[in-house]
């Protein structure tokens, strides 16, 4: 943008040339070139502002932020969003999930927010196998999807990155996961649980993996519990299953 002093100076120079040029036509009928009219600069500057405003307005419409509503990037919750959770990689690394009839579902549908939570138990063996072992490890996967349709969740997502279901734990390890949505973190809790959180526009997705010791009640007193496995080795499987979930919810 041209500053006011510069425009004022050029405006005076142009006016001076117009006033002092009394030479009339040159020999051969040619006239000396005239300087641009001062008003032309104002029209050019105004035109640039209009064009820039139009382009910026188009960008705002494209990303859905003109009215403060975030871009959902095509995510939507179907009739049964938990059915979209495949857990193929976790199933291959640990155990497949229990049949669909056995997962727990919680769904909220609202003009401002669509939200779903799905809790899955992984099939770690039959009752006979559990009875033979006495103690057995049970794995649980919890998936949460929140689609914010009115307000941008980015600030809250960043502020709550160390907040877990057990409160704020300073011992929680937070790792950034590049190339996943707009921003992603993997949380390693003190007890060993793992949680992958993703922010993508107005969509916030979470996939948590936990495990616990369970005693198969065969009428005997339980002995020492078995040592819980390290869930940190399944980070790659969690990321893979999150990518599959994000793709499915966008289709």
PLY file of the C-alpha trace (Angstrom):
ply
format ascii 1.0
element vertex 251
property float x
property float y
property float z
element edge 250
property int vertex1
property int vertex2
end_header
0.00 0.00 0.00
1.35 3.41 -0.91
1.85 5.74 2.05
0.06 9.06 2.24
3.19 11.24 2.04
4.35 9.44 -1.10
0.98 9.86 -2.74
0.82 13.50 -1.72
4.25 14.19 -3.17
3.49 12.54 -6.47
0.13 14.18 -6.61
1.84 17.64 -6.41
4.40 16.71 -9.05
1.73 15.56 -11.44
-0.33 18.69 -10.90
2.72 20.86 -11.52
3.42 19.20 -14.87
-0.18 19.64 -15.96
-0.17 23.35 -15.11
3.28 24.20 -16.56
2.94 22.29 -19.83
1.84 25.03 -22.29
3.96 23.81 -25.17
1.02 22.43 -27.10
1.44 19.73 -29.74
4.97 18.82 -30.73
6.07 18.89 -34.32
4.59 15.97 -36.10
1.40 16.09 -34.07
2.77 14.21 -31.07
2.00 15.32 -27.54
4.31 14.65 -24.60
3.22 11.74 -22.38
1.00 12.77 -19.49
1.48 11.55 -15.95
-1.23 9.29 -14.51
-4.14 11.14 -12.98
-3.86 11.28 -9.18
-7.25 9.70 -8.78
-6.08 6.62 -10.66
-3.82 5.61 -7.77
-6.72 5.83 -5.34
-8.88 3.73 -7.65
-6.10 1.15 -7.98
-5.60 0.99 -4.21
-9.33 0.72 -3.61
-9.58 -2.03 -6.22
-6.80 -3.96 -4.49
-8.63 -3.75 -1.18
-11.84 -4.99 -2.77
-10.05 -7.92 -4.45
-8.23 -8.84 -1.24
-11.46 -8.70 0.73
-13.18 -10.93 -1.80
-10.36 -13.48 -1.70
-10.30 -13.48 2.11
-14.05 -13.88 2.19
-13.79 -16.86 -0.13
-11.19 -18.43 2.17
-13.43 -17.91 5.19
-16.34 -19.55 3.43
-14.15 -22.43 2.29
-12.92 -23.33 5.79
-16.26 -22.66 7.44
-14.92 -20.01 9.82
-16.87 -16.93 8.69
-19.50 -17.52 11.39
-17.10 -19.17 13.84
-18.09 -22.72 12.91
-15.07 -25.02 12.39
-14.54 -27.20 9.34
-15.61 -30.79 10.05
-13.61 -32.11 7.07
-16.45 -34.44 6.09
-16.64 -36.32 9.40
-20.07 -37.53 10.41
-21.56 -40.05 12.80
-23.69 -42.67 11.10
-26.57 -44.55 12.60
-24.17 -46.85 14.47
-20.78 -45.10 14.71
-19.25 -47.87 16.84
-19.62 -50.26 13.95
-17.09 -48.12 12.07
-14.39 -48.98 14.62
-12.46 -51.86 13.08
-9.43 -52.18 15.39
-7.72 -54.30 12.76
-4.16 -53.52 13.85
-4.84 -53.79 17.58
-6.74 -56.99 16.94
-3.74 -58.45 15.14
-1.29 -57.31 17.82
-3.33 -58.32 20.90
-6.68 -59.96 20.19
-9.78 -59.22 18.13
-12.58 -57.29 19.74
-15.68 -58.98 21.08
-18.66 -59.31 18.70
-20.57 -56.11 17.89
-23.49 -57.16 20.08
-21.27 -56.85 23.15
-19.86 -53.33 22.84
-21.26 -50.44 24.80
-22.37 -47.31 22.97
-23.16 -43.78 24.07
-24.34 -41.31 21.41
-25.26 -37.62 21.65
-26.77 -35.75 18.72
-27.24 -31.98 18.99
-27.19 -28.91 16.76
-23.93 -27.85 18.39
-22.27 -31.21 18.97
-22.43 -34.82 17.83
-20.60 -37.19 20.13
-20.14 -40.93 20.46
-18.27 -43.19 22.87
-17.63 -46.87 22.24
-16.10 -49.31 24.73
-14.73 -52.59 23.41
-13.40 -55.63 25.25
-10.80 -57.64 23.37
-11.35 -61.35 23.18
-8.35 -62.71 25.06
-9.50 -66.32 25.38
-12.42 -68.58 26.19
-13.73 -69.18 29.68
-11.97 -72.55 29.69
-8.63 -70.90 28.91
-9.23 -68.32 31.61
-10.10 -71.00 34.14
-6.85 -72.79 33.41
-4.83 -69.63 33.91
-6.68 -68.32 36.97
-5.40 -64.80 36.51
-5.79 -63.30 33.04
-5.26 -59.89 31.48
-8.28 -58.13 30.05
-7.82 -55.41 27.43
-10.26 -52.59 26.80
-10.35 -50.09 23.94
-12.35 -46.89 24.31
-13.06 -44.73 21.28
-14.52 -41.22 21.51
-15.56 -38.96 18.64
-16.80 -35.39 19.12
-17.91 -33.25 16.17
-18.09 -29.59 17.19
-20.43 -27.81 14.79
-20.62 -24.35 16.36
-17.34 -23.57 18.13
-13.71 -24.38 17.43
-12.33 -26.91 19.98
-8.67 -26.15 19.22
-7.96 -24.07 22.33
-9.55 -26.61 24.68
-7.80 -29.48 22.90
-4.42 -27.91 23.57
-5.26 -26.92 27.16
-6.52 -30.41 28.07
-3.71 -32.45 26.57
-2.58 -33.64 30.03
-6.11 -34.09 31.36
-7.17 -37.74 31.70
-10.20 -39.54 33.09
-8.30 -39.59 36.39
-7.64 -35.86 36.44
-4.45 -33.96 35.65
-1.43 -36.16 36.25
1.95 -34.42 35.95
3.57 -37.81 35.35
1.61 -38.32 32.14
3.99 -38.41 29.17
2.74 -36.50 26.11
4.22 -37.12 22.66
3.30 -35.23 19.49
2.28 -37.48 16.59
3.06 -35.79 13.24
1.00 -36.28 10.10
-2.22 -37.21 11.84
-5.12 -34.78 11.43
-4.34 -31.17 12.28
-2.69 -32.01 15.61
-2.28 -35.24 17.54
-0.87 -36.34 20.90
-0.17 -39.75 22.39
-0.49 -39.89 26.16
1.26 -42.52 28.27
-0.31 -42.64 31.73
1.54 -43.62 34.88
-0.38 -46.90 35.13
0.61 -47.87 31.59
-2.60 -46.93 29.76
-2.18 -45.32 26.35
-4.42 -42.73 24.70
-4.16 -41.23 21.22
-5.94 -37.90 20.69
-6.46 -36.18 17.35
-7.76 -32.72 16.45
-8.88 -32.18 12.86
-10.85 -28.98 12.41
-13.99 -29.35 14.48
-13.46 -33.08 14.99
-11.81 -34.45 18.14
-11.09 -38.18 18.18
-9.62 -40.36 20.90
-8.53 -44.00 21.04
-7.49 -45.33 24.45
-5.98 -48.73 25.25
-5.96 -50.09 28.80
-5.59 -53.43 30.54
-6.30 -54.93 33.94
-5.75 -58.11 35.92
-8.79 -60.30 36.38
-9.25 -63.46 38.39
-11.39 -66.24 37.01
-13.58 -67.21 39.97
-13.24 -70.99 40.25
-13.91 -71.12 43.97
-10.26 -70.79 44.95
-8.43 -67.91 46.54
-6.42 -65.95 43.98
-2.67 -65.97 44.20
-0.33 -63.23 43.09
-1.59 -61.33 40.09
0.27 -61.61 36.82
2.41 -58.70 35.68
0.59 -56.35 33.32
2.07 -56.04 29.84
3.70 -52.91 28.41
1.05 -51.20 26.27
3.59 -48.77 24.85
4.62 -51.37 22.26
1.19 -50.97 20.60
1.52 -47.29 19.69
1.94 -48.02 15.98
-1.16 -50.23 16.01
-3.16 -47.47 17.72
-2.08 -44.91 15.12
-2.95 -47.29 12.28
-6.42 -47.98 13.68
-7.00 -44.26 14.24
-6.19 -43.56 10.58
-8.67 -46.24 9.52
-11.34 -44.79 11.80
-10.82 -41.25 10.49
-11.06 -42.46 6.90
-14.23 -44.45 7.63
-15.97 -41.52 9.34
-15.18 -39.31 6.35
-16.54 -41.73 3.73
0 1
1 2
2 3
3 4
4 5
5 6
6 7
7 8
8 9
9 10
10 11
11 12
12 13
13 14
14 15
15 16
16 17
17 18
18 19
19 20
20 21
21 22
22 23
23 24
24 25
25 26
26 27
27 28
28 29
29 30
30 31
31 32
32 33
33 34
34 35
35 36
36 37
37 38
38 39
39 40
40 41
41 42
42 43
43 44
44 45
45 46
46 47
47 48
48 49
49 50
50 51
51 52
52 53
53 54
54 55
55 56
56 57
57 58
58 59
59 60
60 61
61 62
62 63
63 64
64 65
65 66
66 67
67 68
68 69
69 70
70 71
71 72
72 73
73 74
74 75
75 76
76 77
77 78
78 79
79 80
80 81
81 82
82 83
83 84
84 85
85 86
86 87
87 88
88 89
89 90
90 91
91 92
92 93
93 94
94 95
95 96
96 97
97 98
98 99
99 100
100 101
101 102
102 103
103 104
104 105
105 106
106 107
107 108
108 109
109 110
110 111
111 112
112 113
113 114
114 115
115 116
116 117
117 118
118 119
119 120
120 121
121 122
122 123
123 124
124 125
125 126
126 127
127 128
128 129
129 130
130 131
131 132
132 133
133 134
134 135
135 136
136 137
137 138
138 139
139 140
140 141
141 142
142 143
143 144
144 145
145 146
146 147
147 148
148 149
149 150
150 151
151 152
152 153
153 154
154 155
155 156
156 157
157 158
158 159
159 160
160 161
161 162
162 163
163 164
164 165
165 166
166 167
167 168
168 169
169 170
170 171
171 172
172 173
173 174
174 175
175 176
176 177
177 178
178 179
179 180
180 181
181 182
182 183
183 184
184 185
185 186
186 187
187 188
188 189
189 190
190 191
191 192
192 193
193 194
194 195
195 196
196 197
197 198
198 199
199 200
200 201
201 202
202 203
203 204
204 205
205 206
206 207
207 208
208 209
209 210
210 211
211 212
212 213
213 214
214 215
215 216
216 217
217 218
218 219
219 220
220 221
221 222
222 223
223 224
224 225
225 226
226 227
227 228
228 229
229 230
230 231
231 232
232 233
233 234
234 235
235 236
236 237
237 238
238 239
239 240
240 241
241 242
242 243
243 244
244 245
245 246
246 247
247 248
248 249
249 250
